[in-house]
């Protein structure tokens, strides 16, 4: 079969690497892809934008695409799935309406309240002065979470117990023209306590298959300091959450979302990503995403044993229940992923990033053959080859290194040892991933 994958980051690099291993796949096209993906067998990168619907439709028709897999959130929120399915193209990814679970924090919160999914208490505002007045009455000592309603590339959430920071964040999100995050509506939420985890499920509108759990690190600095980012790394927890908690998440979260979305006339098909705070055995949903996460994809996909493509194709057709023993299974291992970023990242205050620097790395770290047996990999995101053919950093999150082992400490040790061989001017990374 022929697959078209939309996206260009580390998430899509890991997806392309995993899908290219499938015996079902004859050709895998990635739009626009990156220079790391271009090294993979069966993979061709294409020029274009992931939200250019006419181009994607034309490409799908001309290449005889059997399945389109959508990586990032923007094309989902802009209706790429709807446009393709109207022309008879099978798509793994939710409709524009269903994607509101991520594209609108207010929609998502109202949905959770309506269907009694455990979550933080919150107030929503579309007026800055009203939001500011509510914040003035807030007990900041208990913490506050400020969320931009719209998509913000992982930078639209601030958690703080500092009133000055809270007020500045509200002003930045709603009023400051120099802030990269812009929103007309905000949510003010209570701060949940516990340990954070992300749960992933492959959904077909009625049924789902769990893809596992990951813990990620959002803040730019060690010890969870500094501004939020798209993700600085993470790991797959072993023997946690408990079986009781996992059962609760599957029943009360995943099954309830699928039932509720179907009742609302927008059945959910694709990846459902639930960010949760777990205290004891009691999880509460922080937020939903409607695609694989970055860096969670780079954490989880190396743990998938066997072929991922049949599951994605079955989900796109609403036929997960027919998979049986062919459904995906996870290795009895754990993985750690560490992100290297450019100097100045995440630039939420307008700081200029230090770009265009040559990246030194061992060639064998970039996956370039199907089914190669390794326990460490490098996936590219904000990196590209310059005119001289050298790999340089071209974005905020430049690349990430994933390492696998039987236990967390072993995976963590290998990941940091691997990272010692990768360098570029201004590189920054956290040294506490997996602790």
Protein Blocks (a to p, Z undefined) as FASTA:
>chain_A
ZZddedjbfklmmmmmmmmmpmklmbdcddebjfklmmpghiacdeddfklmklmmmmmm
mnopabdcdfblmlmmnommmmmmmnopacedddfklmmmmmpmklmmmmmmmnopacdd
ddddfbfklmmmmmmmpcfknopadddfbdcehpacccdfbfklmmmmmmmmmmmmkbmb
dcfbdcdddddeddddddddddehjaccdebjcdddfbfbghiiajddfbjbdcddehia
cfklmmmmmmmmmmmmmmmmmmnopacedjdddddddehjaccdfbdcfbdcdfklmmmm
mmpgcjfklmmmmmmnopmmmnmmmpccdddbdddddddddehiaolnopacdehiacdd
dfklpgcbehiacfbdcddfbdcddfkopacdfbfblbdcddddfbfklmmmmmmmmmmm
gccehiacdfkgoZZ
